[in-house]
Amino acid sequence: MALRVPKAELPTELSESMIKQLGAVPEPVEVVWHSPEVATSNIEFGAKVGTWDAADASLKSFAHMAVAAKVGCSWCLDIGYFQAQNENLDLTKASQVPRWRESEVFTPLERDVLEYAEAMTDTPLTVTDELYASLLERLGPAAMVELTAFIAFSNMATRNNNANGVASQGFSDACEIPLAARPQSDLASPA
């Protein structure tokens, strides 16, 4: 996939800050910077999302990767693996998210969160009352609301990246987690 809009030049201070933090400037920021107001709002909201702590960080991380795998956002999987390593999450599980249905590494709760993330990503939504109620009972209202908003934000980010032609940037190379491919049966299903 090629970028559909060229990268914009970021302010030097922002560029240097991102390089210091991540080792490179994220291409989604460079693309969206054509509208600094949109880019700044996105960065600020993403930072706020990152401070939410009612839901378990690994559940949210796996949910984001499930959305990315469903939508086909290689950039989000790439950065997700990088963040999983930096947040000391289970890297074996992280590497298996795109094929979670076939993998045996996930707990029942994690499997339900992954199913929920995919159900929220389907168009139209395929979230069932039973799945929602089951997660609500185990997570509690605050974590459930947070998880739902987090997955919705993940959908916005992944779809934005895909529409703009942003692809994997190599962040996961530093953590030696191979980008897992979606199962062939998933590739044929509509996102």
BELNORRA-V410711 format. One record per residue. N is the residue number from 1. RES is the residue in one letter. PHI is phi in degrees with one decimal (* if undefined). PSI is psi in whole degrees, 0 to 359 (* if undefined). OMEGA is omega in whole degrees, -180 to 180 (none if undefined). Layout:
n=N res=RES phi=PHI psi=PSI omega=OMEGA
n=N res=RES phi=PHI psi=PSI omega=OMEGA
This chain:
n=1 res=M phi=* psi=139 omega=178
n=2 res=A phi=-111.5 psi=150 omega=177
n=3 res=L phi=-58.0 psi=136 omega=-179
n=4 res=R phi=-90.8 psi=347 omega=175
n=5 res=V phi=-137.1 psi=139 omega=-178
n=6 res=P phi=-66.1 psi=160 omega=178
n=7 res=K phi=-68.9 psi=142 omega=175
n=8 res=A phi=-94.1 psi=157 omega=178
n=9 res=E phi=-82.7 psi=124 omega=180
n=10 res=L phi=-87.0 psi=156 omega=172
n=11 res=P phi=-57.8 psi=141 omega=-176
n=12 res=T phi=-53.9 psi=316 omega=-178
n=13 res=E phi=-61.4 psi=317 omega=179
n=14 res=L phi=-66.4 psi=315 omega=179
n=15 res=S phi=-59.6 psi=313 omega=-180
n=16 res=E phi=-63.5 psi=321 omega=179
n=17 res=S phi=-63.1 psi=317 omega=-180
n=18 res=M phi=-69.1 psi=323 omega=177
n=19 res=I phi=-64.9 psi=319 omega=178
n=20 res=K phi=-64.0 psi=320 omega=-177
n=21 res=Q phi=-77.3 psi=317 omega=-171
n=22 res=L phi=-116.7 psi=348 omega=-177
n=23 res=G phi=90.8 psi=350 omega=179
n=24 res=A phi=-163.0 psi=162 omega=175
n=25 res=V phi=-83.8 psi=126 omega=178
n=26 res=P phi=-63.3 psi=128 omega=-179
n=27 res=E phi=-58.3 psi=324 omega=177
n=28 res=P phi=-57.5 psi=324 omega=179
n=29 res=V phi=-68.9 psi=317 omega=180
n=30 res=E phi=-62.2 psi=322 omega=-180
n=31 res=V phi=-70.9 psi=312 omega=-176
n=32 res=V phi=-73.3 psi=343 omega=-178
n=33 res=W phi=-64.2 psi=350 omega=173
n=34 res=H phi=-58.6 psi=336 omega=172
n=35 res=S phi=-121.8 psi=88 omega=-177
n=36 res=P phi=-53.7 psi=327 omega=179
n=37 res=E phi=-65.5 psi=316 omega=178
n=38 res=V phi=-65.0 psi=313 omega=-179
n=39 res=A phi=-61.2 psi=314 omega=-179
n=40 res=T phi=-64.2 psi=316 omega=178
n=41 res=S phi=-61.6 psi=318 omega=180
n=42 res=N phi=-64.2 psi=315 omega=179
n=43 res=I phi=-62.1 psi=315 omega=-179
n=44 res=E phi=-64.5 psi=316 omega=-180
n=45 res=F phi=-67.8 psi=319 omega=176
n=46 res=G phi=-58.2 psi=320 omega=178
n=47 res=A phi=-65.8 psi=320 omega=177
n=48 res=K phi=-65.3 psi=318 omega=178
n=49 res=V phi=-57.6 psi=322 omega=-180
n=50 res=G phi=-66.2 psi=342 omega=-180
n=51 res=T phi=-91.6 psi=348 omega=-179
n=52 res=W phi=-63.5 psi=137 omega=-175
n=53 res=D phi=-136.3 psi=18 omega=178
n=54 res=A phi=-77.5 psi=328 omega=179
n=55 res=A phi=-104.4 psi=148 omega=-180
n=56 res=D phi=-57.9 psi=134 omega=-177
n=57 res=A phi=-60.9 psi=321 omega=-179
n=58 res=S phi=-68.6 psi=323 omega=177
n=59 res=L phi=-61.8 psi=317 omega=179
n=60 res=K phi=-67.6 psi=319 omega=179
n=61 res=S phi=-62.3 psi=313 omega=179
n=62 res=F phi=-64.4 psi=322 omega=178
n=63 res=A phi=-62.3 psi=317 omega=179
n=64 res=H phi=-62.3 psi=317 omega=179
n=65 res=M phi=-64.9 psi=325 omega=178
n=66 res=A phi=-65.3 psi=319 omega=176
n=67 res=V phi=-61.8 psi=313 omega=-179
n=68 res=A phi=-60.4 psi=318 omega=179
n=69 res=A phi=-66.3 psi=319 omega=-179
n=70 res=K phi=-65.2 psi=317 omega=-178
n=71 res=V phi=-79.6 psi=335 omega=-179
n=72 res=G phi=89.3 psi=31 omega=-179
n=73 res=C phi=-91.1 psi=95 omega=-180
n=74 res=S phi=-65.5 psi=330 omega=178
n=75 res=W phi=-64.2 psi=317 omega=-179
n=76 res=C phi=-67.2 psi=322 omega=175
n=77 res=L phi=-65.0 psi=317 omega=180
n=78 res=D phi=-57.1 psi=307 omega=-179
n=79 res=I phi=-70.8 psi=329 omega=178
n=80 res=G phi=-62.8 psi=318 omega=177
n=81 res=Y phi=-65.6 psi=318 omega=179
n=82 res=F phi=-59.7 psi=314 omega=180
n=83 res=Q phi=-68.2 psi=324 omega=179
n=84 res=A phi=-59.2 psi=318 omega=178
n=85 res=Q phi=-66.5 psi=315 omega=-177
n=86 res=N phi=-68.4 psi=338 omega=179
n=87 res=E phi=-100.3 psi=11 omega=178
n=88 res=N phi=56.0 psi=39 omega=175
n=89 res=L phi=-84.0 psi=169 omega=-179
n=90 res=D phi=-70.9 psi=106 omega=-175
n=91 res=L phi=-70.9 psi=331 omega=176
n=92 res=T phi=-63.8 psi=315 omega=178
n=93 res=K phi=-64.7 psi=316 omega=-179
n=94 res=A phi=-55.9 psi=318 omega=-178
n=95 res=S phi=-69.3 psi=341 omega=-177
n=96 res=Q phi=-97.9 psi=356 omega=-177
n=97 res=V phi=-53.9 psi=314 omega=-179
n=98 res=P phi=-61.8 psi=343 omega=179
n=99 res=R phi=-126.8 psi=38 omega=-173
n=100 res=W phi=-60.4 psi=329 omega=-179
n=101 res=R phi=-65.0 psi=326 omega=-179
n=102 res=E phi=-89.9 psi=342 omega=-176
n=103 res=S phi=-82.8 psi=150 omega=180
n=104 res=E phi=-108.3 psi=13 omega=-175
n=105 res=V phi=-87.5 psi=349 omega=-173
n=106 res=F phi=-95.4 psi=145 omega=175
n=107 res=T phi=-74.3 psi=165 omega=176
n=108 res=P phi=-57.3 psi=320 omega=178
n=109 res=L phi=-64.2 psi=313 omega=180
n=110 res=E phi=-60.6 psi=319 omega=179
n=111 res=R phi=-62.3 psi=319 omega=179
n=112 res=D phi=-66.7 psi=322 omega=177
n=113 res=V phi=-64.8 psi=318 omega=178
n=114 res=L phi=-64.5 psi=319 omega=177
n=115 res=E phi=-63.3 psi=318 omega=179
n=116 res=Y phi=-62.1 psi=317 omega=179
n=117 res=A phi=-60.5 psi=316 omega=178
n=118 res=E phi=-66.6 psi=320 omega=-180
n=119 res=A phi=-64.5 psi=325 omega=176
n=120 res=M phi=-72.4 psi=337 omega=-178
n=121 res=T phi=-86.4 psi=334 omega=178
n=122 res=D phi=-59.5 psi=149 omega=174
n=123 res=T phi=-123.9 psi=115 omega=-5
n=124 res=P phi=-71.0 psi=167 omega=180
n=125 res=L phi=-55.8 psi=146 omega=178
n=126 res=T phi=-120.5 psi=24 omega=179
n=127 res=V phi=-67.0 psi=127 omega=178
n=128 res=T phi=-96.8 psi=155 omega=176
n=129 res=D phi=-59.8 psi=323 omega=-177
n=130 res=E phi=-66.4 psi=315 omega=180
n=131 res=L phi=-64.4 psi=315 omega=-180
n=132 res=Y phi=-60.8 psi=312 omega=-178
n=133 res=A phi=-61.5 psi=320 omega=180
n=134 res=S phi=-63.6 psi=316 omega=178
n=135 res=L phi=-68.1 psi=319 omega=179
n=136 res=L phi=-58.8 psi=317 omega=-180
n=137 res=E phi=-62.7 psi=320 omega=-177
n=138 res=R phi=-83.7 psi=329 omega=-176
n=139 res=L phi=-96.9 psi=330 omega=-174
n=140 res=G phi=90.5 psi=160 omega=-175
n=141 res=P phi=-59.4 psi=315 omega=-177
n=142 res=A phi=-62.9 psi=314 omega=-180
n=143 res=A phi=-67.9 psi=325 omega=-179
n=144 res=M phi=-67.8 psi=316 omega=178
n=145 res=V phi=-62.1 psi=317 omega=180
n=146 res=E phi=-64.0 psi=313 omega=180
n=147 res=L phi=-58.8 psi=317 omega=-180
n=148 res=T phi=-63.1 psi=314 omega=179
n=149 res=A phi=-65.4 psi=322 omega=179
n=150 res=F phi=-63.0 psi=316 omega=179
n=151 res=I phi=-65.4 psi=321 omega=177
n=152 res=A phi=-62.4 psi=317 omega=177
n=153 res=F phi=-62.9 psi=319 omega=178
n=154 res=S phi=-61.1 psi=321 omega=177
n=155 res=N phi=-62.6 psi=317 omega=179
n=156 res=M phi=-61.2 psi=313 omega=-177
n=157 res=A phi=-65.3 psi=314 omega=-177
n=158 res=T phi=-66.3 psi=318 omega=-179
n=159 res=R phi=-69.3 psi=323 omega=176
n=160 res=N phi=-62.3 psi=313 omega=-180
n=161 res=N phi=-61.9 psi=313 omega=-179
n=162 res=N phi=-62.1 psi=315 omega=-179
n=163 res=A phi=-62.7 psi=326 omega=179
n=164 res=N phi=-84.4 psi=356 omega=178
n=165 res=G phi=81.5 psi=19 omega=180
n=166 res=V phi=-79.7 psi=131 omega=-180
n=167 res=A phi=-126.0 psi=177 omega=-180
n=168 res=S phi=-45.0 psi=137 omega=-176
n=169 res=Q phi=-112.0 psi=358 omega=177
n=170 res=G phi=92.0 psi=12 omega=179
n=171 res=F phi=-60.3 psi=323 omega=-177
n=172 res=S phi=-71.7 psi=348 omega=177
n=173 res=D phi=-58.1 psi=327 omega=-179
n=174 res=A phi=-68.5 psi=338 omega=-177
n=175 res=C phi=-110.4 psi=4 omega=174
n=176 res=E phi=56.1 psi=33 omega=173
n=177 res=I phi=-100.7 psi=116 omega=-180
n=178 res=P phi=-68.4 psi=141 omega=176
n=179 res=L phi=-67.8 psi=113 omega=-178
n=180 res=A phi=-75.1 psi=141 omega=178
n=181 res=A phi=-86.2 psi=149 omega=174
n=182 res=R phi=-69.5 psi=147 omega=176
n=183 res=P phi=-58.9 psi=147 omega=-179
n=184 res=Q phi=-56.0 psi=323 omega=-180
n=185 res=S phi=-63.5 psi=330 omega=179
n=186 res=D phi=-73.6 psi=327 omega=-176
n=187 res=L phi=-64.8 psi=332 omega=-178
n=188 res=A phi=-84.1 psi=341 omega=-177
n=189 res=S phi=-82.6 psi=144 omega=180
n=190 res=P phi=-69.3 psi=146 omega=179
n=191 res=A phi=-93.1 psi=* omega=none
